[in-house]
Amino acid sequence: MKSGLGADFRASVVVFLVALPLCLGIALASGAPLGAGIIAGIVGGIIASTLSDSRLSVSGPAAGLAIIVARGVEEVGGFESFCVAVFISGLIQIVLSRLKAGVIGNFFPASVINGMLSAIGLILILKQIPHALGLDTGFIGSFEFFQLEDGENTFSEIFRAFDAFDLECVLIAVSSFAVIKVWDRFSSKMGKIFQNVPSALVAVAFGMVLSELIFQYFGMELDARHKVNLPFSGGFSDLARGLVKPDWGALQNPTTYLIALTIAMVGSLESLLSVDAADKLDPKKRNSSKNRELLAQGISNVVSGVLGGLPITAVIVRTSANMNAGAKTRASGILHGVWLLFAVILFPSLLNRIPISALAVILILVGYKLTRPQIYFKLYQKGMDQFIPFVVTILAILLTDLLKGIAVGVLVGFAFVIKRSNKKALIMVNDDEKNYLIRFMKDTSFLQKHELMVCLRSIPSGAVVNVDGGGDIHVDDDVVGLLEDFIQGAELNGIKVNVKKSKAAIHRFFKE
């Protein structure tokens, strides 16, 4: 097996293990049939990964859309009608790709993207601690601070988990962590066969042996609520029976189109953010086409809607797990979808024996790699202009949800952009003889109007002012207008103004 294919194979198994509980959990949180989450995972893996220009991003149902799905199902009168909205949302995304709307993805500050990745890492750790301790009341893919399913928040859920401490779950979690660390360290010394077996798979297998054999030997038992619960009994016919058929009568309901537009906008934004983050994490620093990503997501949502699946986006959790597992190409994303398909057809009963606490440990380790202390130190070294938006984005996502936190981070990031754009846009110096020089250092916008106004107001009567455009620059109309007004009133105040060209040509002078 070639090294690249072997790496993709290993990564696909890890992503499959991560995606399986996420697909089920997001469907549960959305109030949709559990099979809808699996269908979305399969379609997102096979179709979106095939069509996307991103080699490493992985798509599937997203936790960020769970509330939108839950409300949408209620507003259109059932999941069958909601599937039509998913179908239409895909068509909208296809249109957006043709309109080249993917350019929006290029305008998110790097500090915000870094903050998003670190925040997701923290959330993964905090949200999986209860599952590792044996509290499985919340779904494993939850990202919101306030948990609608049990009325708790991220931190109070952890305290509850210590009260609900389950010895069997903790033993499996600790054992899984130890197995992953030992396997990662020594498998390379055990031959190529062992190198191609991902440590996450070994940890899950060990967790199953621990719960099914060793616990029983000692008279212990892992409760069924602490295991994966697939809604399939096996076979292609069972999968086909689980598919929800869209109610095309929903096309006559105007609400369907409003929900479809909401899914398309929110899903597209999350996909663009995820792909941008994937490019940033990519060791080869490949730049993915954002417009092609919209096309891939659009076609995937069309198919998912027809098959009765949840809305699909590129998902940073799956993508991060994919990269951390060493994926090289899009083959890993495609294979993870294939494994999901085979899982529900061939061995669902085996998957239903997987302990959730073992999967929680895998997600905790993925989260740690996203939010390592070195990342914070590196951003701090870059200065407050980078560090403050980074930290604000983390806190905002941690205390709200992904999209709201990103919005706050972008606003703070833009505030620092405005601050930097105001810095040294122009300078004014003078000597003891009331000779003043105003020089424009770079392109200006209306944001520099206040800075220039302060300078002009400080010039006393009887002064001589020399205005220097500083070369080939662009000066905004608002700034030019302020200069023209100053020049027109200069003689009345006993001020003489010199420019490189006549007063009548000042506007053209600054525009050239």
C-alpha positions as CSV (number, residue, x, y, z in Angstrom):
1,M,0.0,0.0,0.0
2,K,1.5,3.3,-1.1
3,S,2.2,5.7,1.7
4,G,-0.3,8.3,0.5
5,L,-3.1,5.8,0.1
6,G,-2.2,4.2,3.4
7,A,-2.3,7.6,5.2
8,D,-5.7,8.4,3.6
9,F,-7.0,4.9,4.6
10,R,-6.0,5.5,8.2
11,A,-7.4,9.0,8.3
12,S,-10.7,7.8,6.8
13,V,-11.2,5.3,9.6
14,V,-10.6,7.9,12.2
15,V,-13.0,10.4,10.5
16,F,-15.6,7.6,10.3
17,L,-15.3,6.9,14.0
18,V,-15.7,10.6,14.7
19,A,-18.5,11.1,12.2
20,L,-20.7,8.2,13.3
21,P,-21.8,9.6,16.7
22,L,-21.9,13.1,15.3
23,C,-24.3,12.1,12.6
24,L,-26.6,10.5,15.1
25,G,-26.3,13.2,17.7
26,I,-27.0,16.1,15.3
27,A,-30.0,14.3,13.9
28,L,-31.3,13.7,17.5
29,A,-30.7,17.4,18.4
30,S,-32.5,18.5,15.2
31,G,-35.6,16.5,15.9
32,A,-35.1,14.5,12.7
33,P,-35.0,10.8,12.1
34,L,-31.6,9.3,13.2
35,G,-31.2,7.8,9.7
36,A,-31.3,11.3,8.2
37,G,-28.0,12.1,9.9
38,I,-26.4,9.0,8.6
39,I,-27.7,9.7,5.0
40,A,-26.2,13.2,5.2
41,G,-22.9,11.8,6.4
42,I,-22.7,9.3,3.6
43,V,-23.7,11.9,0.9
44,G,-21.3,14.5,2.4
45,G,-18.5,12.1,2.4
46,I,-18.9,10.5,-1.0
47,I,-20.3,13.3,-3.1
48,A,-19.1,16.5,-1.5
49,S,-15.5,15.2,-1.1
50,T,-15.5,14.1,-4.7
51,L,-16.7,17.4,-6.1
52,S,-14.9,19.8,-3.7
53,D,-11.7,21.5,-4.7
54,S,-10.4,21.1,-1.1
55,R,-8.3,18.0,-0.7
56,L,-8.7,17.7,3.1
57,S,-12.1,19.1,4.2
58,V,-14.8,16.7,5.1
59,S,-18.6,17.4,4.9
60,G,-21.6,16.1,6.7
61,P,-24.5,17.3,8.9
62,A,-23.4,20.3,11.0
63,A,-24.3,21.0,14.6
64,G,-24.6,24.7,13.7
65,L,-27.7,24.0,11.7
66,A,-29.4,21.8,14.4
67,I,-31.6,24.6,15.7
68,I,-32.5,25.8,12.1
69,V,-33.5,22.2,11.2
70,A,-35.6,21.8,14.4
71,R,-37.5,25.0,13.8
72,G,-37.8,24.4,10.1
73,V,-39.3,20.9,10.6
74,E,-41.9,22.4,12.9
75,E,-42.7,25.4,10.6
76,V,-43.2,23.3,7.4
77,G,-45.2,20.6,9.2
78,G,-42.9,17.6,9.2
79,F,-39.5,16.3,8.2
80,E,-40.8,15.1,4.8
81,S,-41.7,18.7,3.8
82,F,-38.4,19.9,5.3
83,C,-36.5,17.6,2.9
84,V,-37.9,19.8,0.1
85,A,-36.3,22.8,1.7
86,V,-33.0,21.0,1.9
87,F,-33.3,20.2,-1.9
88,I,-34.1,23.9,-2.7
89,S,-31.2,25.1,-0.5
90,G,-28.9,23.0,-2.7
91,L,-30.2,24.7,-5.8
92,I,-29.6,28.1,-4.2
93,Q,-26.0,27.1,-3.4
94,I,-25.4,26.0,-7.0
95,V,-26.7,29.4,-8.2
96,L,-24.4,31.1,-5.7
97,S,-21.4,29.2,-7.0
98,R,-22.3,30.4,-10.6
99,L,-22.5,34.0,-9.2
100,K,-19.0,33.5,-7.7
101,A,-20.3,34.3,-4.2
102,G,-17.5,32.1,-2.8
103,V,-15.3,35.3,-2.8
104,I,-16.9,36.1,0.6
105,G,-14.7,33.4,2.1
106,N,-11.6,35.4,1.4
107,F,-12.6,38.3,3.7
108,F,-12.3,36.6,7.1
109,P,-9.3,37.9,9.1
110,A,-6.7,35.2,9.8
111,S,-6.9,35.9,13.6
112,V,-10.6,35.1,13.5
113,I,-10.0,31.8,11.6
114,N,-7.3,30.9,14.2
115,G,-9.7,31.8,17.0
116,M,-12.4,29.7,15.5
117,L,-10.1,26.6,15.3
118,S,-8.9,27.1,18.9
119,A,-12.5,27.6,20.1
120,I,-13.7,24.5,18.4
121,G,-10.8,22.6,20.1
122,L,-11.8,23.9,23.5
123,I,-15.5,23.1,22.9
124,L,-14.6,19.6,21.8
125,I,-12.7,19.0,25.1
126,L,-15.3,20.6,27.3
127,K,-18.2,18.9,25.6
128,Q,-16.7,15.5,25.6
129,I,-15.6,15.5,29.3
130,P,-19.2,14.6,30.4
131,H,-19.3,11.7,27.9
132,A,-16.0,10.4,29.1
133,L,-17.3,10.5,32.7
134,G,-20.5,8.7,31.8
135,L,-23.1,11.6,31.4
136,D,-24.7,11.1,28.0
137,T,-27.8,13.3,28.3
138,G,-26.5,15.8,25.7
139,F,-25.8,14.7,22.2
140,I,-22.1,14.2,21.3
141,G,-22.0,16.8,18.5
142,S,-23.4,19.7,20.6
143,F,-21.6,23.0,20.2
144,E,-24.0,25.6,21.7
145,F,-23.2,27.0,25.2
146,F,-26.8,26.6,26.3
147,Q,-27.9,23.0,25.8
148,L,-31.6,22.9,24.8
149,E,-31.8,19.2,25.4
150,D,-31.2,19.3,29.1
151,G,-31.2,23.0,30.1
152,E,-27.6,23.0,31.1
153,N,-24.6,24.9,29.7
154,T,-21.1,23.8,28.8
155,F,-19.7,24.2,32.3
156,S,-22.6,23.2,34.4
157,E,-22.8,19.9,32.4
158,I,-19.3,19.1,33.5
159,F,-20.2,19.5,37.2
160,R,-23.2,17.3,36.6
161,A,-21.0,14.7,35.0
162,F,-18.9,14.4,38.2
163,D,-22.1,13.8,40.1
164,A,-23.1,11.2,37.6
165,F,-19.7,9.5,37.6
166,D,-19.8,6.1,35.9
167,L,-16.9,3.8,36.7
168,E,-17.2,1.7,33.6
169,C,-17.2,4.8,31.3
170,V,-14.2,6.3,33.0
171,L,-12.2,3.0,32.8
172,I,-12.9,2.8,29.1
173,A,-12.0,6.5,28.6
174,V,-8.7,6.2,30.5
175,S,-7.9,2.9,28.7
176,S,-8.7,4.4,25.3
177,F,-6.4,7.4,26.0
178,A,-3.6,5.1,27.0
179,V,-4.0,2.8,24.0
180,I,-3.9,5.7,21.6
181,K,-0.7,7.1,23.1
182,V,1.1,3.8,23.3
183,W,0.0,2.8,19.7
184,D,1.1,6.1,18.2
185,R,4.5,5.8,19.9
186,F,5.3,2.2,19.1
187,S,3.3,1.1,16.1
188,S,6.0,2.5,13.7
189,K,8.4,0.0,15.2
190,M,6.1,-3.0,14.7
191,G,6.0,-3.1,10.9
192,K,4.0,-1.7,8.0
193,I,0.8,-3.7,8.8
194,F,0.6,-2.1,12.3
195,Q,1.5,1.3,11.0
196,N,-1.6,1.3,8.7
197,V,-3.9,0.6,11.6
198,P,-5.0,3.9,13.2
199,S,-4.7,4.2,16.9
200,A,-8.3,5.4,17.2
201,L,-9.6,2.1,15.8
202,V,-7.4,0.2,18.2
203,A,-8.7,2.2,21.1
204,V,-12.3,1.7,20.1
205,A,-11.8,-2.1,19.6
206,F,-10.1,-2.3,23.0
207,G,-13.1,-0.4,24.5
208,M,-15.5,-2.9,23.0
209,V,-13.5,-5.8,24.4
210,L,-13.3,-4.1,27.8
211,S,-17.1,-3.5,27.9
212,E,-18.2,-6.8,26.4
213,L,-15.8,-9.3,27.9
214,I,-13.6,-8.0,30.7
215,F,-16.3,-6.1,32.5
216,Q,-18.6,-9.1,32.4
217,Y,-15.9,-11.3,33.8
218,F,-15.7,-9.0,36.8
219,G,-19.4,-8.7,37.1
220,M,-19.5,-5.2,35.7
221,E,-21.8,-3.9,32.9
222,L,-21.8,-0.9,30.6
223,D,-25.3,0.4,30.2
224,A,-26.8,0.6,26.7
225,R,-27.3,4.3,26.9
226,H,-23.5,4.7,27.0
227,K,-23.1,3.0,23.6
228,V,-23.7,4.0,20.0
229,N,-27.3,3.4,18.9
230,L,-27.7,3.0,15.2
231,P,-31.3,3.0,13.9
232,F,-30.6,0.2,11.5
233,S,-30.6,-3.6,11.9
234,G,-28.6,-4.3,8.8
235,G,-29.0,-4.9,5.1
236,F,-29.6,-2.6,2.1
237,S,-33.3,-3.1,2.3
238,D,-33.4,-1.9,5.9
239,L,-31.4,1.2,4.8
240,A,-33.9,1.8,2.0
241,R,-36.8,1.5,4.3
242,G,-35.2,4.1,6.6
243,L,-35.1,6.7,3.8
244,V,-37.6,9.5,4.1
245,K,-39.4,10.5,0.9
246,P,-39.8,14.3,0.4
247,D,-43.3,15.7,0.4
248,W,-43.1,17.7,-2.8
249,G,-46.4,19.4,-1.9
250,A,-44.2,21.6,0.2
251,L,-43.3,23.5,-2.9
252,Q,-46.6,25.3,-2.6
253,N,-45.7,26.6,0.9
254,P,-43.8,30.0,0.9
255,T,-42.3,29.1,4.2
256,T,-40.3,26.2,2.5
257,Y,-38.4,28.7,0.4
258,L,-37.6,31.0,3.3
259,I,-36.2,28.0,5.3
260,A,-34.3,26.9,2.2
261,L,-32.7,30.3,1.8
262,T,-31.7,30.3,5.5
263,I,-30.1,26.9,5.2
264,A,-28.3,27.9,2.0
265,M,-26.9,31.1,3.6
266,V,-25.9,29.7,6.9
267,G,-24.6,26.4,5.4
268,S,-22.6,28.3,2.8
269,L,-21.0,30.5,5.4
270,E,-20.0,27.6,7.6
271,S,-18.6,25.7,4.6
272,L,-16.5,28.7,3.5
273,L,-15.2,29.1,7.0
274,S,-14.4,25.4,7.2
275,V,-12.6,25.3,3.9
276,D,-10.6,28.5,4.7
277,A,-9.6,26.8,8.0
278,A,-8.7,23.6,6.2
279,D,-6.4,25.5,3.8
280,K,-4.8,27.2,6.8
281,L,-4.1,23.8,8.4
282,D,-3.0,22.1,5.2
283,P,0.7,21.4,5.5
284,K,1.0,22.0,1.7
285,K,-0.9,25.3,2.0
286,R,-3.1,24.6,-1.0
287,N,-5.7,27.2,-1.8
288,S,-9.2,25.7,-2.5
289,S,-11.7,27.2,-4.9
290,K,-14.5,28.7,-2.7
291,N,-17.0,28.7,-5.7
292,R,-16.4,25.1,-6.4
293,E,-17.0,24.4,-2.7
294,L,-20.4,26.0,-3.0
295,L,-21.1,23.9,-6.0
296,A,-20.1,20.7,-4.2
297,Q,-22.2,21.6,-1.2
298,G,-25.2,22.5,-3.4
299,I,-25.2,19.2,-5.3
300,S,-24.7,17.3,-2.0
301,N,-27.8,19.1,-0.5
302,V,-29.9,18.4,-3.6
303,V,-29.1,14.7,-3.2
304,S,-29.5,14.7,0.6
305,G,-32.9,16.3,0.3
306,V,-34.1,13.8,-2.3
307,L,-32.8,10.9,-0.1
308,G,-34.3,12.3,3.2
309,G,-31.1,13.5,4.7
310,L,-30.1,16.5,6.8
311,P,-28.5,19.7,5.3
312,I,-24.8,19.3,4.6
313,T,-21.9,21.6,5.1
314,A,-18.1,21.3,5.3
315,V,-17.5,20.6,9.0
316,I,-14.3,21.7,10.8
317,V,-14.5,18.9,13.4
318,R,-14.4,16.1,10.8
319,T,-11.8,18.1,8.8
320,S,-9.6,18.6,11.8
321,A,-9.8,14.9,12.6
322,N,-8.9,14.1,9.0
323,M,-5.8,16.3,9.0
324,N,-4.6,15.2,12.4
325,A,-4.9,11.6,11.3
326,G,-2.5,12.4,8.4
327,A,-4.8,12.6,5.4
328,K,-3.1,13.5,2.1
329,T,-5.9,13.7,-0.4
330,R,-9.7,13.8,-0.8
331,A,-9.7,10.0,-0.8
332,S,-9.9,10.0,3.0
333,G,-13.1,12.0,2.9
334,I,-14.7,9.8,0.3
335,L,-13.7,6.6,2.1
336,H,-15.2,7.8,5.4
337,G,-18.5,8.1,3.5
338,V,-18.1,4.6,2.1
339,W,-17.4,3.3,5.6
340,L,-20.6,4.9,6.9
341,L,-22.5,3.2,4.1
342,F,-21.0,-0.2,4.7
343,A,-21.5,0.2,8.5
344,V,-25.3,0.6,8.4
345,I,-25.6,-2.2,5.8
346,L,-23.2,-4.8,7.0
347,F,-22.5,-4.6,10.7
348,P,-24.8,-2.2,12.6
349,S,-25.1,-4.6,15.6
350,L,-21.3,-4.5,16.0
351,L,-21.2,-0.7,15.9
352,N,-23.9,-0.6,18.6
353,R,-21.4,-2.1,20.9
354,I,-19.0,0.9,20.6
355,P,-18.7,2.8,23.9
356,I,-19.4,6.5,23.6
357,S,-16.7,7.3,26.2
358,A,-14.0,5.8,23.8
359,L,-15.2,8.1,21.0
360,A,-15.2,11.0,23.4
361,V,-11.5,10.5,24.0
362,I,-10.8,10.6,20.3
363,L,-12.6,13.9,20.0
364,I,-10.8,15.3,23.1
365,L,-7.4,14.5,21.5
366,V,-8.6,16.2,18.2
367,G,-9.6,19.2,20.3
368,Y,-6.3,19.4,22.0
369,K,-4.4,19.5,18.8
370,L,-6.6,22.5,17.7
371,T,-6.0,24.5,20.8
372,R,-2.5,23.7,21.9
373,P,-0.9,26.3,24.3
374,Q,1.8,27.0,21.6
375,I,-0.9,28.4,19.3
376,Y,-1.9,31.0,21.9
377,F,1.8,31.9,22.5
378,K,2.4,32.3,18.8
379,L,-0.6,34.7,18.3
380,Y,0.5,36.7,21.4
381,Q,3.9,37.2,19.9
382,K,2.3,38.6,16.7
383,G,0.9,41.6,18.7
384,M,-2.4,42.7,20.2
385,D,-3.8,43.4,16.7
386,Q,-3.8,39.7,16.2
387,F,-4.1,38.4,19.7
388,I,-7.2,40.3,20.9
389,P,-9.5,39.3,17.9
390,F,-8.2,35.8,18.4
391,V,-9.1,35.7,22.1
392,V,-12.5,37.5,21.6
393,T,-13.4,35.0,18.9
394,I,-12.7,32.1,21.2
395,L,-14.7,33.5,24.1
396,A,-17.6,34.5,21.8
397,I,-17.9,31.1,20.3
398,L,-17.4,29.4,23.6
399,L,-20.2,31.4,25.2
400,T,-22.7,31.4,22.3
401,D,-22.3,29.2,19.2
402,L,-20.1,29.0,16.1
403,L,-21.7,31.5,13.8
404,K,-22.5,34.2,16.5
405,G,-19.0,33.9,17.8
406,I,-17.5,34.3,14.3
407,A,-19.7,37.4,13.8
408,V,-18.3,39.0,17.0
409,G,-14.8,38.0,16.1
410,V,-15.1,39.5,12.6
411,L,-16.4,42.8,14.0
412,V,-13.5,43.0,16.4
413,G,-11.1,42.1,13.7
414,F,-12.4,44.8,11.4
415,A,-12.1,47.3,14.3
416,F,-8.4,46.6,14.4
417,V,-8.2,46.8,10.6
418,I,-9.8,50.3,10.8
419,K,-7.3,51.2,13.5
420,R,-4.4,50.1,11.4
421,S,-5.7,51.9,8.3
422,N,-5.9,55.2,10.4
423,K,-2.3,54.8,11.5
424,K,0.1,57.2,9.8
425,A,-2.1,57.8,6.8
426,L,-0.7,61.3,6.8
427,I,1.8,63.3,8.8
428,M,2.0,67.0,9.6
429,V,5.3,68.7,10.7
430,N,6.2,72.3,11.2
431,D,9.2,74.5,12.1
432,D,9.5,77.6,14.3
433,E,8.7,79.9,11.4
434,K,5.1,78.7,11.0
435,N,5.9,76.6,7.9
436,Y,3.8,73.4,7.8
437,L,4.1,70.3,5.7
438,I,1.2,67.9,5.2
439,R,2.2,64.7,3.5
440,F,0.0,61.7,2.6
441,M,1.9,58.5,3.4
442,K,-0.5,56.0,1.8
443,D,-3.9,55.6,0.2
444,T,-6.7,57.2,2.2
445,S,-10.4,56.7,2.8
446,F,-13.1,58.5,4.6
447,L,-11.7,57.0,7.8
448,Q,-8.8,59.5,7.6
449,K,-11.1,62.5,7.4
450,H,-11.1,63.0,11.2
451,E,-7.3,62.8,11.3
452,L,-6.9,65.4,8.6
453,M,-9.5,67.7,10.2
454,V,-7.6,67.7,13.5
455,C,-4.4,68.6,11.7
456,L,-6.0,71.5,9.7
457,R,-7.7,73.0,12.8
458,S,-4.3,73.2,14.6
459,I,-2.8,75.4,11.9
460,P,-2.6,79.1,13.1
461,S,-3.2,82.3,11.2
462,G,-0.3,83.5,9.1
463,A,1.1,80.0,8.5
464,V,2.4,78.7,5.2
465,V,1.1,75.2,4.4
466,N,2.7,72.8,1.8
467,V,0.5,69.9,0.8
468,D,2.4,66.9,-0.7
469,G,0.5,64.0,-2.1
470,G,3.4,61.7,-1.5
471,G,3.4,60.1,-5.0
472,D,0.9,57.8,-6.7
473,I,-1.8,57.5,-4.1
474,H,-5.5,57.4,-3.9
475,V,-7.3,60.0,-1.8
476,D,-11.0,59.5,-1.0
477,D,-13.5,62.2,-2.2
478,D,-14.4,63.0,1.5
479,V,-10.7,63.8,2.2
480,V,-10.3,65.8,-1.0
481,G,-13.4,67.8,-0.2
482,L,-12.1,68.7,3.2
483,L,-8.9,69.9,1.7
484,E,-10.7,72.0,-0.9
485,D,-12.8,73.6,1.8
486,F,-9.7,74.4,3.8
487,I,-7.9,76.0,0.8
488,Q,-11.0,78.1,-0.1
489,G,-11.1,79.6,3.4
490,A,-7.3,79.8,3.9
491,E,-6.9,83.4,2.6
492,L,-9.6,84.6,5.0
493,N,-7.6,83.2,7.9
494,G,-4.3,84.6,6.6
495,I,-3.0,81.1,5.6
496,K,-1.1,80.5,2.4
497,V,-1.4,77.0,0.9
498,N,1.0,75.5,-1.7
499,V,0.3,72.3,-3.6
500,K,2.2,70.6,-6.3
501,K,-0.5,71.8,-8.7
502,S,-3.0,74.7,-8.8
503,K,-5.9,74.9,-6.4
504,A,-8.3,74.2,-9.3
505,A,-6.5,70.9,-10.1
506,I,-6.2,69.6,-6.5
507,H,-9.0,67.1,-6.9
508,R,-7.5,65.7,-10.1
509,F,-4.0,65.9,-8.5
510,F,-5.0,63.6,-5.7
511,K,-6.9,61.3,-8.0
512,E,-4.1,60.6,-10.3
